[in-house]
Amino acid sequence: MTITLITGANKGIGFETAKQLLVLGHVVYIGARDARRGEEAAAALGARFVQLDVTDDASVSSALGTIGSAEGRLDVLVHNAGVLGDDGMDGPTALRVFDTNAVGIVRVTEAALPLLRESANPTVVTVSSSAGSFWAVTNPDRPEFHLPLALYSASKAAATMLTVQYAKSQPGIKFNALEPGTTATDMTAAFGIGRSPEESARAVVRLATLDADGPTGTFQDENGELPW
Ligand SMILES: NC(=O)c1ccc[n+]([C@@H]2O[C@H](COP(=O)([O-])OP(=O)(O)OC[C@H]3O[C@@H](n4cnc5c(N)ncnc54)[C@H](OP(=O)(O)O)[C@@H]3O)[C@@H](O)[C@H]2O)c1
């Protein structure tokens, strides 16, 4: 049995990732900040539900405590929860975006580390973004160059950096960051762009199911490693 936790899994890419990992036989915990949305998603998939708001220390601690009591370990952690934060360019908006997209990774990782250390093949996937790649946002030929999403990009750069730093400080655990591909979800609905969440979830599943000798400290999309 592979025990898996996905944050922000009540919809979008996280929900589809849960669905695909369940097919592969994982025991999947849907982390969701809203209990009703999370319970409905878990019931629809045959997954388990934990209330988990990545911006709330008590919620994160309680969620990992629940998994620890039930399973005694965590094999796969997917940091998927995220917000676009395109509704302002001010301190409160910046705090909310960084709290969710970057600080949330620290909260959940720190709470999960003792359980990940109990796994024979612990793997952490950060659903980051190429909007947080310095290579992409400084290259006029890339779509990320033209995105007016400064807070999102900066918070995803931090998410990728945290993933790389955890890979170095936790050599027994694989930490990889992913650009999942532009996807039609509630996050991108206003732009009317993107492929299906099913397709992007396949890229998450690939990194979530690496062998024990798989890579760590990388930033990838479905085709392999991306420049930083
Ligand atoms: N869509 C794309 O093109 C694209 C491209 C690159 C990267 N990504 C990344 O992919 C990930 C998933 O995004 P998506 O496109 O699937 O968007 P989505 O459908 O809007 O899903 C985002 C998920 O994050 C959850 N979330 C937000 N704040 C949270 C918090 N404080 N605690 C726990 N959960 C929280 C949302 O829960 P609620 O339902 O409660 O709001 C929702 O379940 C994000 O990290 C995003 O940045 C997406």
The ligand as an SDF file (V2000), in Angstrom:
LIG
                    3D

 48 52  0  0  0  0  0  0  0  0999 V2000
   -4.0510   25.4490  -14.1300 N   0  0  0  0  0  0  0  0  0  0  0  0
   -2.8380   25.7030  -14.6440 C   0  0  0  0  0  0  0  0  0  0  0  0
   -2.6740   26.0260  -15.8360 O   0  0  0  0  0  0  0  0  0  0  0  0
   -1.6140   25.5850  -13.7730 C   0  0  0  0  0  0  0  0  0  0  0  0
   -0.3650   25.7840  -14.3610 C   0  0  0  0  0  0  0  0  0  0  0  0
    0.7720   25.6590  -13.5730 C   0  0  0  0  0  0  0  0  0  0  0  0
    0.6400   25.3400  -12.2230 C   0  0  0  0  0  0  0  0  0  0  0  0
   -0.5980   25.1730  -11.6700 N   0  0  0  0  0  0  0  0  0  0  0  0
   -0.6780   24.8280  -10.2450 C   0  0  0  0  0  0  0  0  0  0  0  0
   -1.4320   23.6450  -10.0970 O   0  0  0  0  0  0  0  0  0  0  0  0
   -1.9830   23.6130   -8.7680 C   0  0  0  0  0  0  0  0  0  0  0  0
   -3.4540   23.2390   -8.8490 C   0  0  0  0  0  0  0  0  0  0  0  0
   -4.1360   24.2910   -9.5150 O   0  0  0  0  0  0  0  0  0  0  0  0
   -5.4500   24.0840  -10.4090 P   0  0  0  0  0  0  0  0  0  0  0  0
   -5.1570   24.6380  -11.7400 O   0  0  0  0  0  0  0  0  0  0  0  0
   -5.9500   22.7010  -10.2620 O   0  0  0  0  0  0  0  0  0  0  0  0
   -6.4200   25.1570   -9.6930 O   0  0  0  0  0  0  0  0  0  0  0  0
   -7.7890   25.0180   -8.8930 P   0  0  0  0  0  0  0  0  0  0  0  0
   -8.7640   24.1450   -9.6320 O   0  0  0  0  0  0  0  0  0  0  0  0
   -8.1640   26.4200   -8.5610 O   0  0  0  0  0  0  0  0  0  0  0  0
   -7.3800   24.2270   -7.5640 O   0  0  0  0  0  0  0  0  0  0  0  0
   -6.6450   24.8300   -6.5480 C   0  0  0  0  0  0  0  0  0  0  0  0
   -6.8290   24.0020   -5.3080 C   0  0  0  0  0  0  0  0  0  0  0  0
   -6.0560   24.5870   -4.2400 O   0  0  0  0  0  0  0  0  0  0  0  0
   -6.9070   24.6850   -3.1190 C   0  0  0  0  0  0  0  0  0  0  0  0
   -6.4560   25.7030   -2.1520 N   0  0  0  0  0  0  0  0  0  0  0  0
   -6.3440   27.0360   -2.3260 C   0  0  0  0  0  0  0  0  0  0  0  0
   -5.9430   27.6220   -1.1870 N   0  0  0  0  0  0  0  0  0  0  0  0
   -5.8250   26.6270   -0.2570 C   0  0  0  0  0  0  0  0  0  0  0  0
   -5.4480   26.5610    1.0970 C   0  0  0  0  0  0  0  0  0  0  0  0
   -5.1460   27.6890    1.7850 N   0  0  0  0  0  0  0  0  0  0  0  0
   -5.4000   25.3570    1.7160 N   0  0  0  0  0  0  0  0  0  0  0  0
   -5.7150   24.2300    1.0410 C   0  0  0  0  0  0  0  0  0  0  0  0
   -6.1080   24.2190   -0.2330 N   0  0  0  0  0  0  0  0  0  0  0  0
   -6.1510   25.4110   -0.8850 C   0  0  0  0  0  0  0  0  0  0  0  0
   -8.2790   24.9770   -3.6890 C   0  0  0  0  0  0  0  0  0  0  0  0
   -9.2860   24.7470   -2.7150 O   0  0  0  0  0  0  0  0  0  0  0  0
  -10.7010   25.5580   -2.7300 P   0  0  0  0  0  0  0  0  0  0  0  0
  -11.6160   24.7780   -3.6330 O   0  0  0  0  0  0  0  0  0  0  0  0
  -11.1120   25.5200   -1.2780 O   0  0  0  0  0  0  0  0  0  0  0  0
  -10.4440   26.9560   -3.2310 O   0  0  0  0  0  0  0  0  0  0  0  0
   -8.2830   23.9650   -4.8090 C   0  0  0  0  0  0  0  0  0  0  0  0
   -8.5940   22.6780   -4.3220 O   0  0  0  0  0  0  0  0  0  0  0  0
   -1.7330   25.0010   -8.1660 C   0  0  0  0  0  0  0  0  0  0  0  0
   -0.6180   24.9480   -7.2870 O   0  0  0  0  0  0  0  0  0  0  0  0
   -1.4110   25.8440   -9.3840 C   0  0  0  0  0  0  0  0  0  0  0  0
   -0.6270   26.9630   -9.0740 O   0  0  0  0  0  0  0  0  0  0  0  0
   -1.7340   25.2740  -12.4040 C   0  0  0  0  0  0  0  0  0  0  0  0
  1  2  1  0
  2  3  2  0
  2  4  1  0
  4  5  1  0
  4 48  2  0
  5  6  2  0
  6  7  1  0
  7  8  2  0
  8  9  1  0
  8 48  1  0
  9 10  1  0
  9 46  1  0
 10 11  1  0
 11 12  1  0
 11 44  1  0
 12 13  1  0
 13 14  1  0
 14 15  2  0
 14 16  1  0
 14 17  1  0
 17 18  1  0
 18 19  2  0
 18 20  1  0
 18 21  1  0
 21 22  1  0
 22 23  1  0
 23 24  1  0
 23 42  1  0
 24 25  1  0
 25 26  1  0
 25 36  1  0
 26 27  1  0
 26 35  1  0
 27 28  2  0
 28 29  1  0
 29 30  1  0
 29 35  2  0
 30 31  1  0
 30 32  2  0
 32 33  1  0
 33 34  2  0
 34 35  1  0
 36 37  1  0
 36 42  1  0
 37 38  1  0
 38 39  2  0
 38 40  1  0
 38 41  1  0
 42 43  1  0
 44 45  1  0
 44 46  1  0
 46 47  1  0
M  CHG  2   8   1  16  -1
M  END
$$$$
